[in-house]
């Protein structure tokens, strides 16, 4: 669970520096979340359907409580002539860290990493694997962004708040 909290904070800090967010405040449920990372690029012709599917969570009532979909635009496609304006080297490095930790077998786009593990079910459109993942009581994560300031508090199930 600790890695999900840290990964969420890293993602939100990247969002805060790369986007204009005046205020953002969300709190997770007590149950373990589904943290979905999509590694993508505008230079990848297979990525738009994956991005469309990930974007469908915007309408899900459990967004930011159960589902945490994050898209990372990588830089390694930029050399082909289509520079992705959303790509950041730190996102490519993040994907390679998954490779080095043996969480994934190779680096490619579109690539999904769900709760720290490569998920290839998207290619078969077996998305029920995501919505039917088991959920355990772990605690609540509350994240607030105000300008460039991020505050996060995690309260483990049946324990005191951690800031």
SULSUL-V645643 format. One record per helix or strand of 3 or more residues. SS is the DSSP state (@ for helix, = for strand). FROM is the first residue (numbers start at 1). TO is the last residue. If there is no record, write none. Layout:
# SULSUL-V645643
ss-><SS/SS>
from-><FROM/FROM>
to-><TO/TO>
This chain:
# SULSUL-V645643
ss-><@/=/=/@/=/@/@/=/=/@/@/=/=>
from-><2/23/34/47/67/78/89/111/117/121/128/139/149>
to-><18/27/40/59/73/80/100/114/119/124/131/146/156>
